[in-house]
Amino acid sequence: MNAINKPIPAGIKSCILVHAVDGRAEHSFMTAEQGHAAFDEIQQANGCGSIFQTDSADDAKLIYDVSPDLRNRVAEAKISVRKHIEWKAALDRHEVPTDPQLRKSIYRALQDILDQTISSAILSNGRSIQ
């Protein structure tokens, strides 16, 4: 049996969970069971997060410490979580109802407006949103 097919021993923190903690983007090292349970809770609460799981019985912190690629991916996931925190805070400040579908629609509409504004500026076609 090779290292990839070995079962992960209980208690090994083989997951990295990127999530919001008190309005900040953080990452935590967890067992596979803890990580997947926490990630499921985040999704059910319409939150934002990412989970990374090692393919081996190695500790995720060890791999994180020696892998620049993994650190970069975790950093990108933290940026996504921070964006989600900022969007949620802005919608809350403006008393937008917490309906997930409504908030997703507003996000998509604003993203279209921003994309169109950037495209117009790049193409200098004189169109602008007023």
C-alpha positions in Angstrom: 0.0 0.0 0.0 1.5 3.4 -1.0 1.3 6.7 1.0 -1.7 8.0 -1.0 -3.8 5.0 -0.1 -3.0 4.9 3.6 -5.8 5.8 5.8 -5.3 9.0 7.8 -4.8 8.1 11.5 -7.4 9.6 13.9 -6.3 12.9 15.4 -4.1 14.0 12.5 -4.9 17.5 11.6 -5.0 16.9 7.8 -7.3 19.9 6.9 -6.9 23.6 6.7 -10.1 25.5 7.1 -10.2 29.2 5.9 -13.1 31.0 7.5 -14.2 34.2 9.2 -13.5 34.7 12.9 -14.8 37.9 14.5 -14.8 39.7 11.2 -11.4 38.6 10.1 -10.3 35.9 7.6 -8.4 33.2 9.5 -7.2 29.6 8.8 -7.2 26.7 11.2 -5.7 23.3 11.2 -8.3 20.5 11.9 -8.9 16.9 11.6 -10.8 15.8 8.5 -13.9 15.2 10.5 -13.7 18.6 12.3 -12.9 20.5 9.1 -15.7 19.0 7.0 -18.2 19.5 9.9 -17.2 23.2 10.3 -17.2 23.7 6.5 -20.8 22.3 6.3 -21.9 24.7 9.1 -20.4 27.6 7.2 -22.2 26.6 4.0 -25.5 26.1 5.8 -25.2 29.6 7.3 -24.6 31.1 3.8 -21.1 32.0 4.9 -17.8 31.9 3.0 -14.9 29.6 3.5 -12.6 27.1 1.9 -11.2 23.7 3.0 -7.9 22.1 2.0 -7.2 18.5 2.8 -3.9 16.7 2.5 -3.7 13.6 0.5 -1.5 11.9 3.0 -1.3 11.2 6.7 1.0 14.2 7.1 0.0 17.0 9.3 -1.5 19.9 7.3 0.6 22.5 9.3 3.8 20.7 8.3 2.8 20.8 4.6 1.6 24.4 4.9 5.0 25.4 6.4 7.0 23.9 3.6 4.7 24.5 0.6 4.7 28.0 -0.9 1.9 26.9 -3.3 -0.4 25.9 -0.5 0.4 29.1 1.4 -0.5 31.1 -1.7 -3.8 29.1 -2.1 -4.7 29.7 1.5 -3.9 33.4 1.1 -6.2 33.6 -2.0 -8.9 31.9 0.0 -8.5 34.5 2.8 -8.9 37.3 0.2 -12.2 35.7 -0.9 -13.4 35.4 2.7 -12.4 39.1 3.4 -14.4 40.2 0.3 -17.4 38.2 1.5 -17.1 39.9 5.0 -16.9 43.4 3.3 -19.9 42.7 1.0 -22.0 41.4 3.9 -21.1 44.4 6.1 -22.0 46.8 3.3 -25.3 45.1 2.7 -26.0 45.0 6.4 -25.2 48.8 6.7 -27.7 49.5 4.0 -30.3 47.3 5.7 -30.6 44.9 2.7 -32.8 41.9 3.8 -30.7 38.8 4.6 -32.4 36.7 2.0 -29.5 34.8 0.3 -31.1 34.9 -3.2 -31.7 38.6 -3.0 -28.1 39.3 -1.8 -26.7 37.1 -4.6 -28.7 38.9 -7.2 -27.6 42.3 -5.8 -23.9 41.1 -5.9 -24.3 39.9 -9.5 -26.0 43.2 -10.6 -23.2 45.3 -9.0 -20.5 43.1 -10.5 -22.1 43.6 -13.9 -22.2 47.4 -13.4 -18.5 47.4 -12.3 -17.5 45.2 -15.2 -19.3 47.4 -17.7 -17.8 50.5 -16.2 -14.3 49.0 -16.5 -14.9 47.8 -20.0 -16.2 51.3 -21.0 -13.2 53.0 -19.6 -10.8 50.6 -21.3 -12.5 50.9 -24.7 -13.1 54.6 -24.2 -16.3 54.4 -26.1 -17.9 57.3 -24.2 -20.5 55.2 -22.4 -20.7 55.5 -18.7 -23.1 54.7 -15.9 -24.7 57.7 -14.3 
